[in-house]
Amino acid sequence: QYSEQVEDFLIIDCRYPYEFKGGHIEGALNLYTRESIYDCFLRTDKHRRKGKKHTIVIFHCEFSSERGPKMSRFLRESDRLANKECFPELHYPDLYLLAGGYKAFYEQYKVSNSYVNNASIIVFFFFLF
């Protein structure tokens, strides 16, 4: 339905590596420092907007109450600074926070192994918003 506007989506797991290794959403990137966020999104144009299409970025941590929101705000502030000459344009206009974090997601989509399929996140994400 949104294929004309959305190029891709990325799931950013802001938990510490030991938490990530204990179980995570399939395909999620484990970025838990400001430097890793900056390197992934602003030092490279790999995930940046391509014409009218853009990448949706979904952040989360265990409960999406501390680390996930902080990293999301950091990317938003850094993106605004990088695009101050062409305000209101942004490389990443669509940043979201997974409500309830990994804990709520895992409880809704429990699987037998440690990894939760990323197809489920789209259903969960759009169900919540």
C-alpha positions as a printed NumPy array, in Angstrom:
array([[  0.   ,   0.   ,   0.   ],
       [  2.834,   2.431,   0.812],
       [  5.374,   1.157,  -1.725],
       [  5.395,   4.493,  -3.577],
       [  6.519,   6.31 ,  -0.421],
       [  8.538,   3.766,   1.551],
       [ 11.816,   2.3  ,   0.341],
       [ 12.495,   0.122,   3.367],
       [ 12.224,  -0.094,   7.132],
       [ 14.926,  -0.603,   9.731],
       [ 14.53 ,  -1.881,  13.251],
       [ 17.084,  -0.405,  15.636],
       [ 17.566,  -2.37 ,  18.846],
       [ 19.188,  -0.023,  21.378],
       [ 19.723,  -2.657,  24.037],
       [ 23.201,  -3.749,  25.098],
       [ 24.862,  -6.536,  23.082],
       [ 24.299,  -9.17 ,  25.773],
       [ 20.555,  -8.361,  25.728],
       [ 20.485,  -8.443,  21.928],
       [ 22.26 , -11.819,  21.89 ],
       [ 19.647, -13.168,  24.29 ],
       [ 16.946, -12.587,  21.673],
       [ 15.979,  -9.944,  19.168],
       [ 13.724,  -9.188,  16.231],
       [ 15.072, -10.802,  13.074],
       [ 16.927,  -8.287,  10.93 ],
       [ 17.269,  -5.715,  13.719],
       [ 20.483,  -3.712,  13.946],
       [ 22.059,  -3.536,  17.394],
       [ 23.019,   0.143,  17.678],
       [ 23.275,   1.273,  21.292],
       [ 25.678,   4.246,  21.21 ],
       [ 25.382,   7.687,  19.671],
       [ 28.477,   6.98 ,  17.605],
       [ 26.959,   3.835,  16.122],
       [ 23.748,   5.71 ,  15.26 ],
       [ 25.706,   8.558,  13.669],
       [ 27.963,   6.195,  11.712],
       [ 25.072,   4.108,  10.406],
       [ 22.769,   6.94 ,   9.394],
       [ 24.756,  10.121,   8.798],
       [ 28.309,   9.126,   7.85 ],
       [ 26.933,   7.075,   4.995],
       [ 24.002,   7.567,   2.659],
       [ 23.128,   3.853,   2.565],
       [ 19.75 ,   4.321,   4.282],
       [ 18.989,   7.913,   3.284],
       [ 15.951,   9.05 ,   1.375],
       [ 16.059,   8.179,  -2.305],
       [ 13.937,  10.667,  -4.225],
       [ 10.392,  10.521,  -2.903],
       [ 10.953,   7.175,  -1.182],
       [ 12.351,   7.017,   2.322],
       [ 13.288,   4.551,   5.032],
       [ 11.138,   4.134,   8.118],
       [ 13.286,   3.748,  11.229],
       [ 11.783,   1.995,  14.251],
       [ 13.697,   2.265,  17.526],
       [ 13.256,   0.159,  20.627],
       [ 14.951,  -1.003,  23.79 ],
       [ 13.634,  -3.377,  26.442],
       [ 10.627,  -1.212,  27.369],
       [ 11.12 ,   1.699,  24.907],
       [ 11.27 ,   4.073,  27.823],
       [ 14.919,   5.171,  28.008],
       [ 17.562,   4.043,  25.489],
       [ 15.287,   3.742,  22.442],
       [ 13.79 ,   7.227,  22.855],
       [ 17.229,   8.754,  23.525],
       [ 18.726,   7.289,  20.357],
       [ 15.682,   8.329,  18.332],
       [ 15.986,  11.907,  19.601],
       [ 19.723,  11.875,  18.888],
       [ 19.144,  10.85 ,  15.264],
       [ 16.393,  13.468,  14.844],
       [ 18.606,  16.253,  16.269],
       [ 21.62 ,  15.167,  14.197],
       [ 19.497,  14.9  ,  11.047],
       [ 18.099,  18.405,  11.6  ],
       [ 21.591,  19.777,  12.112],
       [ 22.858,  18.052,   8.963],
       [ 19.961,  19.561,   6.99 ],
       [ 19.799,  23.022,   8.557],
       [ 20.389,  24.682,   5.17 ],
       [ 17.374,  22.976,   3.594],
       [ 14.889,  22.964,   6.486],
       [ 12.39 ,  21.241,   6.772],
       [ 13.922,  18.489,   4.595],
       [ 15.355,  15.522,   6.498],
       [ 17.172,  12.355,   5.487],
       [ 14.988,  10.383,   7.92 ],
       [ 11.585,  12.042,   8.291],
       [  9.895,   8.929,   9.701],
       [ 11.271,   7.857,  13.072],
       [  9.12 ,   5.711,  15.327],
       [  9.349,   4.081,  18.722],
       [  8.062,   0.55 ,  19.23 ],
       [  5.441,   0.891,  21.978],
       [  6.241,  -1.262,  24.992],
       [  9.65 ,  -2.192,  23.599],
       [ 11.019,  -5.643,  22.957],
       [  9.293,  -7.005,  26.06 ],
       [  5.781,  -6.197,  24.803],
       [  6.613,  -7.297,  21.292],
       [  8.067, -10.603,  22.463],
       [  5.075, -11.29 ,  24.699],
       [  2.739, -10.805,  21.753],
       [  4.832, -12.802,  19.252],
       [  6.586, -15.493,  21.302],
       [  8.484, -18.013,  19.232],
       [ 10.417, -21.11 ,  20.205],
       [ 13.834, -19.662,  19.331],
       [ 15.498, -16.411,  20.413],
       [ 14.739, -14.502,  17.252],
       [ 11.403, -12.973,  16.393],
       [ 10.546, -12.691,  12.707],
       [ 10.527,  -9.077,  11.476],
       [  7.322,  -9.584,   9.486],
       [  5.517,  -9.621,  12.82 ],
       [  6.817,  -6.185,  13.746],
       [  4.95 ,  -4.547,  10.882],
       [  1.683,  -6.037,  12.086],
       [  2.426,  -5.082,  15.708],
       [  3.702,  -1.625,  14.798],
       [  0.721,  -0.652,  12.678],
       [ -1.689,  -2.213,  15.139],
       [ -0.395,   0.115,  17.858],
       [ -0.415,   3.305,  15.802]])
